[in-house]
Amino acid sequence: MTKTSIIIVPGWRDSGPGHWQSLWAQRLAGARRVVQDDWITPSRAAWVGQLEKTVLEAPHPVVIVAHSLGCIASTHMRPEVAARVHGALLVAPADPERRAILSDFAPVPCTALPYRSMIVASSNDPYCPIRLAGAYARAWGSEFVRLQNAGHINIESGHGEWPLGWALLQSLTGASETQFAPTVSA
C-alpha cells in the first residue's frame, strides 16, 4: 500500500473530545487535523484556505476524513490542490442553506470529485436531509452509505470511536487493521 497522509477536517464548531474525529486523530500516526481560526462564524475563503494549506503541506497523497461542514469545505478546494487528494471519507455532510451562518459555503459544488470518495449519511440527520446527501453523492460521484437513525454521526448521537467508520476508512485507503494500529497502548 502507498503511504498516505490522513487529514481530519472537522465541521462547524469543531469536533470536541470524544468525537470520533478526535479519537481517530489520536490513533492515527501522523494524522493532521485542520484547525480553523473561527469555528463559530465560518468563512468559506478562510476555511478552504486553511484546508488547502494543510493538504499542500502533507508529505504523501492525502486521504481526507471530513465531517459536516468540513465535507462541504473539501468540495470547494481548487483543482490543483484536489489533485493531491487520493480519497475522502465524507461523513454527515452539512446543508449550508439550512443555517444562515453557513450560507457562505453555498452553493455547494455539484461536479464530480477527482478522487474516490464515500459519503456516509443518516436517515435522520438534523443538519442535512438524506435526500440531499444522496444528491451530493450522485453529483460528486461518491459511494453512498446510508445509516438508519444515526443522527449527525457525532458524539451527541452516540458515535464515539465509531467502528463502522473506522472500517469504511480502511476500505477507502486499502489499509489493514495493523496499518491503522493505535499510536499508543490503550
N, C-alpha and C positions, 0 to 999 in steps of 0.2 A: 504494500500500500504506500502511496506517495504521502509524504509529510504534509500536514495541513495546519493552518493557523485557525483556531476557533475564536470567533469574535462574538461576544454576547452583547445583544442590543436590547436593552430594557425599553419599556414603553413609558407613557405619561406617568409621572410621579415616581419613576424608578421601580425597581424590584427589590424590596427590602429583605432583611434576614428571614430565612425560612422559605422564601420563594425558590422554586426550582432553579431559576437562572442563577441566583446567588449561591445555591448549594453546588450546582454544576461548576461554577467559576472556581470554587474551592477544590473540586475534584479533578478538574482537567489541567494537567501540567501545561503551562504556557498559554492558557486561555487569556484573552484580553477582553476587557469589559469597556464598552463605550460609556464615557462619563460626560454628561451634559452640564453646561453651566447653569441652565434653568430647567428644572424638572417640572415646574408648575405651570408656567406660561410658555409653552414650546414655540419656537420659531423654526420653520422648515429650513431656512438657509443655515441657521446655526446647527441644528440637529444633523442635517445631512452633511454639512461641512465637517463636523466632528467625526461622524461615521466614516466619511471618505478618508480623512486623515488617518484614522485607525487602520483602515483597510490598506492604504498605501504604505504604512509603516510595518505591516505584517511581513515576516520573513519567508512565508510559504504561501501557496494558494490558500484562499480563505474559504471557510465554511461559516456562514452567519447563523446564529441562533437568536432569533428575534421574537419579541412578544409585543402584542398590541400595537401601539403607535410606532414602535421600533420596526414592525413589519412594513408599515407604510413608508417610513423614512428610508428603509432599504430599497424600496422600489423607485425612489426618487434619485438614486445615485447616477452620476454621469456615466455614459457608456464606457469611457476609458478606465474608469475606476471599477465598474461592474465586471470588466474583463478579468480582474484578479480574483473574482469570486468563483469558486468551484461548485458550491451548493448552498442551499439555505433551508433551514427549518423555520417556518413562519407560523407562529402559534398565536391563535386568537387575534387575528388582525382587527384593527380598530376601524370604525367608520367615522372619519373626521368631519363628516357633515352632520353628525348627531349632536355634537357639542361645539358651541361657538368658539371656545378656547382652542380647539384643534383645527379650526377651519383653514388655517394657513397651509395645511397638508392636502387640501382639496384643490383641484380634482386629483383623484388617485390615478396614477398611470394605468392604462389599460392595454399595454403591449406586452408581448411575451418576454419573459426574463431570459437573459443569455446564459443561464446556468440551470442545473437541475434544482428544483425547489419542491417543497412539500408544505402544504397548508394544513394545519390541524385546527379545527373549529368545533364549537359546541352548539348543540341544538337550542340552548337557552342562554347564550352569551348576551348579557345586557348591553354590551358596547358594540355589537355587530350582529345583525340577523344572519342566520345560517344561509339564507338565500344569497345574501351579498357576499359572504365568504366563498360560496360556490361560484359566484360570478367572478370574483377575484381569481380563483383557481383556474377557471376557463381562460380568462384574459391573459393571465401570466404564464399559462402552460404548466401549471403546478399539479403535482399529485394532490389528491384531496382526501383527507382523513376526517370523517365526521364522527364526533363523540356525542353520545346521548347524555344530556343533562349534566354537563361538566362545567357549567358557568363560564367564567372568564379564564379558566385554566390558570389559576393563581392560588396564592395561599388562602385567600378568603373562600375559595370553592374547594378547599381541601387538597390542593396539589402542592405538596412539599417536594420530596425527592422526585416524584413523578416517573416511575419506572417505565411506563409506556413511552413517554417522550424520549427517555434515555435510549430505549431500543430503536425508536424511529431515527434518532441521531446516528446510531451505529449503522443502521441500514442505509442512511443517506451518505455516510462517509466511507462505508465498506470496512469499518474498523471492527475488531473483535473486542470482547469484554476486557481482555488483558491489555489491549492498547488504550482502553479508557479506564485503567485502574486508578483508584484514588491516589492523590499525591502524598497523602499522609495516612498512617494507620488509624483506623477508627477504634 
